[in-house]
Amino acid sequence: MKTRQQFHHLIDGIKDEEKLEAYFDLIQSLNNRTNGELWNTLSKFEQEELLISYDESNSPENLVPHSLVKEQHGKWLKK
């Protein structure tokens, strides 16, 4: 119960509404992932595609080097 109380105290201390919403979204996402709900929101086709992609990612020839991704998508990665 101590953790729950500390968590509530932390939440009560956050005055920035946008930051609070971001934390809420993060916690909700983590909770959904933990419970398998995220997987269950995918269609059968999406689940199959994800599993295929995962299997393909185990082959080095299917991977794109990080440096190439940064080069190709750098303009979107800059702050």
PDB file as gemmi writes it, atoms N, CA and C in Angstrom:
CRYST1    1.000    1.000    1.000  90.00  90.00  90.00 P 1                      
ATOM      1  N   MET A   1       0.822  -1.191   0.000  1.00  0.00           N  
ATOM      2  CA  MET A   1       0.000   0.000   0.000  1.00  0.00           C  
ATOM      3  C   MET A   1       0.865   1.253   0.000  1.00  0.00           C  
ATOM      4  N   LYS A   2       2.052   1.148   0.525  1.00  0.00           N  
ATOM      5  CA  LYS A   2       2.942   2.303   0.593  1.00  0.00           C  
ATOM      6  C   LYS A   2       3.238   2.850  -0.803  1.00  0.00           C  
ATOM      7  N   THR A   3       3.482   1.985  -1.752  1.00  0.00           N  
ATOM      8  CA  THR A   3       3.777   2.422  -3.122  1.00  0.00           C  
ATOM      9  C   THR A   3       2.589   3.163  -3.714  1.00  0.00           C  
ATOM     10  N   ARG A   4       1.409   2.664  -3.497  1.00  0.00           N  
ATOM     11  CA  ARG A   4       0.199   3.307  -4.018  1.00  0.00           C  
ATOM     12  C   ARG A   4       0.049   4.711  -3.426  1.00  0.00           C  
ATOM     13  N   GLN A   5       0.287   4.844  -2.139  1.00  0.00           N  
ATOM     14  CA  GLN A   5       0.192   6.153  -1.487  1.00  0.00           C  
ATOM     15  C   GLN A   5       1.248   7.113  -2.029  1.00  0.00           C  
ATOM     16  N   GLN A   6       2.462   6.614  -2.202  1.00  0.00           N  
ATOM     17  CA  GLN A   6       3.532   7.449  -2.750  1.00  0.00           C  
ATOM     18  C   GLN A   6       3.196   7.886  -4.171  1.00  0.00           C  
ATOM     19  N   PHE A   7       2.611   6.982  -4.913  1.00  0.00           N  
ATOM     20  CA  PHE A   7       2.249   7.290  -6.293  1.00  0.00           C  
ATOM     21  C   PHE A   7       1.177   8.377  -6.336  1.00  0.00           C  
ATOM     22  N   HIS A   8       0.177   8.256  -5.492  1.00  0.00           N  
ATOM     23  CA  HIS A   8      -0.877   9.271  -5.426  1.00  0.00           C  
ATOM     24  C   HIS A   8      -0.300  10.624  -5.002  1.00  0.00           C  
ATOM     25  N   HIS A   9       0.614  10.594  -4.050  1.00  0.00           N  
ATOM     26  CA  HIS A   9       1.250  11.830  -3.598  1.00  0.00           C  
ATOM     27  C   HIS A   9       2.030  12.478  -4.740  1.00  0.00           C  
ATOM     28  N   LEU A  10       2.745  11.675  -5.496  1.00  0.00           N  
ATOM     29  CA  LEU A  10       3.500  12.184  -6.642  1.00  0.00           C  
ATOM     30  C   LEU A  10       2.561  12.812  -7.666  1.00  0.00           C  
ATOM     31  N   ILE A  11       1.492  12.126  -7.980  1.00  0.00           N  
ATOM     32  CA  ILE A  11       0.517  12.640  -8.952  1.00  0.00           C  
ATOM     33  C   ILE A  11      -0.081  13.964  -8.472  1.00  0.00           C  
ATOM     34  N   ASP A  12      -0.434  14.018  -7.204  1.00  0.00           N  
ATOM     35  CA  ASP A  12      -1.026  15.244  -6.656  1.00  0.00           C  
ATOM     36  C   ASP A  12      -0.068  16.426  -6.737  1.00  0.00           C  
ATOM     37  N   GLY A  13       1.231  16.153  -6.756  1.00  0.00           N  
ATOM     38  CA  GLY A  13       2.224  17.222  -6.799  1.00  0.00           C  
ATOM     39  C   GLY A  13       2.533  17.732  -8.197  1.00  0.00           C  
ATOM     40  N   ILE A  14       2.056  17.064  -9.218  1.00  0.00           N  
ATOM     41  CA  ILE A  14       2.326  17.480 -10.600  1.00  0.00           C  
ATOM     42  C   ILE A  14       1.295  18.523 -11.006  1.00  0.00           C  
ATOM     43  N   LYS A  15       1.765  19.725 -11.272  1.00  0.00           N  
ATOM     44  CA  LYS A  15       0.860  20.830 -11.616  1.00  0.00           C  
ATOM     45  C   LYS A  15       0.708  21.010 -13.128  1.00  0.00           C  
ATOM     46  N   ASP A  16       1.669  20.534 -13.888  1.00  0.00           N  
ATOM     47  CA  ASP A  16       1.652  20.672 -15.346  1.00  0.00           C  
ATOM     48  C   ASP A  16       0.705  19.621 -15.936  1.00  0.00           C  
ATOM     49  N   GLU A  17      -0.433  20.077 -16.458  1.00  0.00           N  
ATOM     50  CA  GLU A  17      -1.461  19.164 -16.970  1.00  0.00           C  
ATOM     51  C   GLU A  17      -0.953  18.326 -18.148  1.00  0.00           C  
ATOM     52  N   GLU A  18      -0.155  18.928 -19.025  1.00  0.00           N  
ATOM     53  CA  GLU A  18       0.374  18.179 -20.176  1.00  0.00           C  
ATOM     54  C   GLU A  18       1.308  17.069 -19.711  1.00  0.00           C  
ATOM     55  N   LYS A  19       2.147  17.380 -18.741  1.00  0.00           N  
ATOM     56  CA  LYS A  19       3.061  16.369 -18.206  1.00  0.00           C  
ATOM     57  C   LYS A  19       2.261  15.250 -17.543  1.00  0.00           C  
ATOM     58  N   LEU A  20       1.227  15.620 -16.814  1.00  0.00           N  
ATOM     59  CA  LEU A  20       0.385  14.632 -16.148  1.00  0.00           C  
ATOM     60  C   LEU A  20      -0.295  13.716 -17.170  1.00  0.00           C  
ATOM     61  N   GLU A  21      -0.785  14.295 -18.262  1.00  0.00           N  
ATOM     62  CA  GLU A  21      -1.405  13.494 -19.324  1.00  0.00           C  
ATOM     63  C   GLU A  21      -0.389  12.552 -19.962  1.00  0.00           C  
ATOM     64  N   ALA A  22       0.839  13.037 -20.155  1.00  0.00           N  
ATOM     65  CA  ALA A  22       1.883  12.195 -20.746  1.00  0.00           C  
ATOM     66  C   ALA A  22       2.204  11.019 -19.833  1.00  0.00           C  
ATOM     67  N   TYR A  23       2.300  11.269 -18.526  1.00  0.00           N  
ATOM     68  CA  TYR A  23       2.550  10.188 -17.578  1.00  0.00           C  
ATOM     69  C   TYR A  23       1.389   9.195 -17.575  1.00  0.00           C  
ATOM     70  N   PHE A  24       0.185   9.711 -17.629  1.00  0.00           N  
ATOM     71  CA  PHE A  24      -0.996   8.845 -17.663  1.00  0.00           C  
ATOM     72  C   PHE A  24      -0.961   7.938 -18.888  1.00  0.00           C  
ATOM     73  N   ASP A  25      -0.674   8.535 -20.052  1.00  0.00           N  
ATOM     74  CA  ASP A  25      -0.610   7.749 -21.290  1.00  0.00           C  
ATOM     75  C   ASP A  25       0.462   6.673 -21.199  1.00  0.00           C  
ATOM     76  N   LEU A  26       1.618   7.025 -20.619  1.00  0.00           N  
ATOM     77  CA  LEU A  26       2.712   6.065 -20.471  1.00  0.00           C  
ATOM     78  C   LEU A  26       2.298   4.903 -19.573  1.00  0.00           C  
ATOM     79  N   ILE A  27       1.736   5.223 -18.431  1.00  0.00           N  
ATOM     80  CA  ILE A  27       1.334   4.176 -17.491  1.00  0.00           C  
ATOM     81  C   ILE A  27       0.235   3.302 -18.089  1.00  0.00           C  
ATOM     82  N   GLN A  28      -0.702   3.934 -18.766  1.00  0.00           N  
ATOM     83  CA  GLN A  28      -1.775   3.173 -19.403  1.00  0.00           C  
ATOM     84  C   GLN A  28      -1.211   2.241 -20.475  1.00  0.00           C  
ATOM     85  N   SER A  29      -0.263   2.743 -21.249  1.00  0.00           N  
ATOM     86  CA  SER A  29       0.360   1.927 -22.287  1.00  0.00           C  
ATOM     87  C   SER A  29       1.114   0.749 -21.678  1.00  0.00           C  
ATOM     88  N   LEU A  30       1.868   1.007 -20.617  1.00  0.00           N  
ATOM     89  CA  LEU A  30       2.600  -0.071 -19.948  1.00  0.00           C  
ATOM     90  C   LEU A  30       1.641  -1.101 -19.364  1.00  0.00           C  
ATOM     91  N   ASN A  31       0.554  -0.643 -18.803  1.00  0.00           N  
ATOM     92  CA  ASN A  31      -0.435  -1.554 -18.241  1.00  0.00           C  
ATOM     93  C   ASN A  31      -1.082  -2.397 -19.331  1.00  0.00           C  
ATOM     94  N   ASN A  32      -1.415  -1.777 -20.443  1.00  0.00           N  
ATOM     95  CA  ASN A  32      -2.008  -2.521 -21.555  1.00  0.00           C  
ATOM     96  C   ASN A  32      -1.038  -3.559 -22.089  1.00  0.00           C  
ATOM     97  N   ARG A  33       0.222  -3.172 -22.208  1.00  0.00           N  
ATOM     98  CA  ARG A  33       1.224  -4.096 -22.722  1.00  0.00           C  
ATOM     99  C   ARG A  33       1.389  -5.268 -21.765  1.00  0.00           C  
ATOM    100  N   THR A  34       1.392  -4.988 -20.477  1.00  0.00           N  
ATOM    101  CA  THR A  34       1.548  -6.034 -19.475  1.00  0.00           C  
ATOM    102  C   THR A  34       0.394  -7.022 -19.528  1.00  0.00           C  
ATOM    103  N   ASN A  35      -0.789  -6.524 -19.737  1.00  0.00           N  
ATOM    104  CA  ASN A  35      -1.969  -7.385 -19.734  1.00  0.00           C  
ATOM    105  C   ASN A  35      -2.254  -8.026 -21.091  1.00  0.00           C  
ATOM    106  N   GLY A  36      -1.454  -7.740 -22.093  1.00  0.00           N  
ATOM    107  CA  GLY A  36      -1.670  -8.306 -23.408  1.00  0.00           C  
ATOM    108  C   GLY A  36      -2.776  -7.629 -24.191  1.00  0.00           C  
ATOM    109  N   GLU A  37      -3.290  -6.522 -23.658  1.00  0.00           N  
ATOM    110  CA  GLU A  37      -4.393  -5.849 -24.329  1.00  0.00           C  
ATOM    111  C   GLU A  37      -3.959  -5.209 -25.641  1.00  0.00           C  
ATOM    112  N   LEU A  38      -2.729  -4.761 -25.690  1.00  0.00           N  
ATOM    113  CA  LEU A  38      -2.239  -4.149 -26.920  1.00  0.00           C  
ATOM    114  C   LEU A  38      -2.285  -5.169 -28.056  1.00  0.00           C  
ATOM    115  N   TRP A  39      -1.809  -6.369 -27.792  1.00  0.00           N  
ATOM    116  CA  TRP A  39      -1.842  -7.437 -28.789  1.00  0.00           C  
ATOM    117  C   TRP A  39      -3.277  -7.713 -29.225  1.00  0.00           C  
ATOM    118  N   ASN A  40      -4.172  -7.715 -28.272  1.00  0.00           N  
ATOM    119  CA  ASN A  40      -5.570  -8.032 -28.567  1.00  0.00           C  
ATOM    120  C   ASN A  40      -6.278  -6.944 -29.363  1.00  0.00           C  
ATOM    121  N   THR A  41      -5.712  -5.746 -29.412  1.00  0.00           N  
ATOM    122  CA  THR A  41      -6.323  -4.675 -30.206  1.00  0.00           C  
ATOM    123  C   THR A  41      -5.970  -4.804 -31.680  1.00  0.00           C  
ATOM    124  N   LEU A  42      -4.976  -5.636 -31.983  1.00  0.00           N  
ATOM    125  CA  LEU A  42      -4.570  -5.826 -33.375  1.00  0.00           C  
ATOM    126  C   LEU A  42      -5.503  -6.816 -34.065  1.00  0.00           C  
ATOM    127  N   SER A  43      -5.709  -6.588 -35.360  1.00  0.00           N  
ATOM    128  CA  SER A  43      -6.482  -7.557 -36.140  1.00  0.00           C  
ATOM    129  C   SER A  43      -5.625  -8.809 -36.335  1.00  0.00           C  
ATOM    130  N   LYS A  44      -6.245  -9.896 -36.759  1.00  0.00           N  
ATOM    131  CA  LYS A  44      -5.490 -11.135 -37.022  1.00  0.00           C  
ATOM    132  C   LYS A  44      -4.408 -10.883 -38.063  1.00  0.00           C  
ATOM    133  N   PHE A  45      -4.736 -10.107 -39.087  1.00  0.00           N  
ATOM    134  CA  PHE A  45      -3.763  -9.784 -40.126  1.00  0.00           C  
ATOM    135  C   PHE A  45      -2.579  -9.030 -39.524  1.00  0.00           C  
ATOM    136  N   GLU A  46      -2.862  -8.030 -38.678  1.00  0.00           N  
ATOM    137  CA  GLU A  46      -1.789  -7.253 -38.057  1.00  0.00           C  
ATOM    138  C   GLU A  46      -0.935  -8.125 -37.140  1.00  0.00           C  
ATOM    139  N   GLN A  47      -1.570  -9.026 -36.408  1.00  0.00           N  
ATOM    140  CA  GLN A  47      -0.825  -9.940 -35.541  1.00  0.00           C  
ATOM    141  C   GLN A  47       0.109 -10.823 -36.363  1.00  0.00           C  
ATOM    142  N   GLU A  48      -0.409 -11.363 -37.466  1.00  0.00           N  
ATOM    143  CA  GLU A  48       0.402 -12.219 -38.328  1.00  0.00           C  
ATOM    144  C   GLU A  48       1.566 -11.442 -38.937  1.00  0.00           C  
ATOM    145  N   GLU A  49       1.299 -10.223 -39.403  1.00  0.00           N  
ATOM    146  CA  GLU A  49       2.356  -9.388 -39.981  1.00  0.00           C  
ATOM    147  C   GLU A  49       3.431  -9.072 -38.950  1.00  0.00           C  
ATOM    148  N   LEU A  50       3.015  -8.802 -37.736  1.00  0.00           N  
ATOM    149  CA  LEU A  50       3.963  -8.500 -36.671  1.00  0.00           C  
ATOM    150  C   LEU A  50       4.840  -9.710 -36.365  1.00  0.00           C  
ATOM    151  N   LEU A  51       4.237 -10.881 -36.307  1.00  0.00           N  
ATOM    152  CA  LEU A  51       5.010 -12.101 -36.055  1.00  0.00           C  
ATOM    153  C   LEU A  51       5.984 -12.392 -37.196  1.00  0.00           C  
ATOM    154  N   ILE A  52       5.545 -12.175 -38.421  1.00  0.00           N  
ATOM    155  CA  ILE A  52       6.428 -12.364 -39.579  1.00  0.00           C  
ATOM    156  C   ILE A  52       7.591 -11.385 -39.509  1.00  0.00           C  
ATOM    157  N   SER A  53       7.291 -10.133 -39.204  1.00  0.00           N  
ATOM    158  CA  SER A  53       8.338  -9.110 -39.096  1.00  0.00           C  
ATOM    159  C   SER A  53       9.337  -9.469 -38.009  1.00  0.00           C  
ATOM    160  N   TYR A  54       8.825  -9.952 -36.892  1.00  0.00           N  
ATOM    161  CA  TYR A  54       9.706 -10.350 -35.797  1.00  0.00           C  
ATOM    162  C   TYR A  54      10.632 -11.483 -36.243  1.00  0.00           C  
ATOM    163  N   ASP A  55      10.077 -12.495 -36.885  1.00  0.00           N  
ATOM    164  CA  ASP A  55      10.895 -13.608 -37.377  1.00  0.00           C  
ATOM    165  C   ASP A  55      11.947 -13.123 -38.368  1.00  0.00           C  
ATOM    166  N   GLU A  56      11.548 -12.229 -39.269  1.00  0.00           N  
ATOM    167  CA  GLU A  56      12.485 -11.705 -40.264  1.00  0.00           C  
ATOM    168  C   GLU A  56      13.587 -10.873 -39.619  1.00  0.00           C  
ATOM    169  N   SER A  57      13.297 -10.256 -38.492  1.00  0.00           N  
ATOM    170  CA  SER A  57      14.304  -9.420 -37.831  1.00  0.00           C  
ATOM    171  C   SER A  57      15.429 -10.243 -37.215  1.00  0.00           C  
ATOM    172  N   ASN A  58      15.251 -11.547 -37.136  1.00  0.00           N  
ATOM    173  CA  ASN A  58      16.303 -12.409 -36.603  1.00  0.00           C  
ATOM    174  C   ASN A  58      17.377 -12.720 -37.634  1.00  0.00           C  
ATOM    175  N   SER A  59      17.162 -12.317 -38.882  1.00  0.00           N  
ATOM    176  CA  SER A  59      18.152 -12.528 -39.941  1.00  0.00           C  
ATOM    177  C   SER A  59      18.899 -11.221 -40.184  1.00  0.00           C  
ATOM    178  N   PRO A  60      20.203 -11.199 -39.954  1.00  0.00           N  
ATOM    179  CA  PRO A  60      20.980  -9.966 -40.114  1.00  0.00           C  
ATOM    180  C   PRO A  60      20.833  -9.312 -41.488  1.00  0.00           C  
ATOM    181  N   GLU A  61      20.629 -10.102 -42.534  1.00  0.00           N  
ATOM    182  CA  GLU A  61      20.508  -9.517 -43.877  1.00  0.00           C  
ATOM    183  C   GLU A  61      19.234  -8.689 -44.033  1.00  0.00           C  
ATOM    184  N   ASN A  62      18.284  -8.862 -43.135  1.00  0.00           N  
ATOM    185  CA  ASN A  62      17.042  -8.088 -43.195  1.00  0.00           C  
ATOM    186  C   ASN A  62      17.103  -6.791 -42.389  1.00  0.00           C  
ATOM    187  N   LEU A  63      18.180  -6.591 -41.664  1.00  0.00           N  
ATOM    188  CA  LEU A  63      18.289  -5.424 -40.799  1.00  0.00           C  
ATOM    189  C   LEU A  63      18.947  -4.261 -41.526  1.00  0.00           C  
ATOM    190  N   VAL A  64      18.547  -3.056 -41.160  1.00  0.00           N  
ATOM    191  CA  VAL A  64      19.111  -1.830 -41.726  1.00  0.00           C  
ATOM    192  C   VAL A  64      20.019  -1.228 -40.661  1.00  0.00           C  
ATOM    193  N   PRO A  65      21.265  -0.903 -41.011  1.00  0.00           N  
ATOM    194  CA  PRO A  65      22.177  -0.315 -40.026  1.00  0.00           C  
ATOM    195  C   PRO A  65      21.622   0.995 -39.458  1.00  0.00           C  
ATOM    196  N   HIS A  66      21.857   1.205 -38.190  1.00  0.00           N  
ATOM    197  CA  HIS A  66      21.383   2.407 -37.505  1.00  0.00           C  
ATOM    198  C   HIS A  66      21.887   3.665 -38.195  1.00  0.00           C  
ATOM    199  N   SER A  67      23.126   3.662 -38.631  1.00  0.00           N  
ATOM    200  CA  SER A  67      23.699   4.839 -39.296  1.00  0.00           C  
ATOM    201  C   SER A  67      22.928   5.182 -40.573  1.00  0.00           C  
ATOM    202  N   LEU A  68      22.481   4.170 -41.302  1.00  0.00           N  
ATOM    203  CA  LEU A  68      21.720   4.407 -42.529  1.00  0.00           C  
ATOM    204  C   LEU A  68      20.331   4.980 -42.213  1.00  0.00           C  
ATOM    205  N   VAL A  69      19.712   4.475 -41.181  1.00  0.00           N  
ATOM    206  CA  VAL A  69      18.403   4.997 -40.771  1.00  0.00           C  
ATOM    207  C   VAL A  69      18.541   6.455 -40.360  1.00  0.00           C  
ATOM    208  N   LYS A  70      19.578   6.766 -39.585  1.00  0.00           N  
ATOM    209  CA  LYS A  70      19.806   8.153 -39.171  1.00  0.00           C  
ATOM    210  C   LYS A  70      20.032   9.049 -40.376  1.00  0.00           C  
ATOM    211  N   GLU A  71      20.775   8.559 -41.347  1.00  0.00           N  
ATOM    212  CA  GLU A  71      21.067   9.339 -42.550  1.00  0.00           C  
ATOM    213  C   GLU A  71      19.788   9.586 -43.360  1.00  0.00           C  
ATOM    214  N   GLN A  72      18.994   8.562 -43.528  1.00  0.00           N  
ATOM    215  CA  GLN A  72      17.792   8.663 -44.348  1.00  0.00           C  
ATOM    216  C   GLN A  72      16.662   9.441 -43.670  1.00  0.00           C  
ATOM    217  N   HIS A  73      16.609   9.378 -42.363  1.00  0.00           N  
ATOM    218  CA  HIS A  73      15.484   9.982 -41.646  1.00  0.00           C  
ATOM    219  C   HIS A  73      15.928  11.065 -40.672  1.00  0.00           C  
ATOM    220  N   GLY A  74      17.126  11.558 -40.859  1.00  0.00           N  
ATOM    221  CA  GLY A  74      17.698  12.543 -39.950  1.00  0.00           C  
ATOM    222  C   GLY A  74      16.870  13.793 -39.768  1.00  0.00           C  
ATOM    223  N   LYS A  75      16.237  14.247 -40.829  1.00  0.00           N  
ATOM    224  CA  LYS A  75      15.472  15.492 -40.707  1.00  0.00           C  
ATOM    225  C   LYS A  75      14.282  15.343 -39.760  1.00  0.00           C  
ATOM    226  N   TRP A  76      13.782  14.139 -39.578  1.00  0.00           N  
ATOM    227  CA  TRP A  76      12.669  13.918 -38.658  1.00  0.00           C  
ATOM    228  C   TRP A  76      13.152  13.612 -37.243  1.00  0.00           C  
ATOM    229  N   LEU A  77      14.436  13.303 -37.117  1.00  0.00           N  
ATOM    230  CA  LEU A  77      14.973  12.938 -35.810  1.00  0.00           C  
ATOM    231  C   LEU A  77      15.531  14.125 -35.046  1.00  0.00           C  
ATOM    232  N   LYS A  78      15.683  15.252 -35.714  1.00  0.00           N  
ATOM    233  CA  LYS A  78      16.246  16.436 -35.065  1.00  0.00           C  
ATOM    234  C   LYS A  78      15.187  17.118 -34.225  1.00  0.00           C  
ATOM    235  N   LYS A  79      15.659  17.669 -33.103  1.00  0.00           N  
ATOM    236  CA  LYS A  79      14.743  18.393 -32.200  1.00  0.00           C  
ATOM    237  C   LYS A  79      14.584  19.814 -32.642  1.00  0.00           C  
TER     238      LYS A  79                                                      
END                                                                             
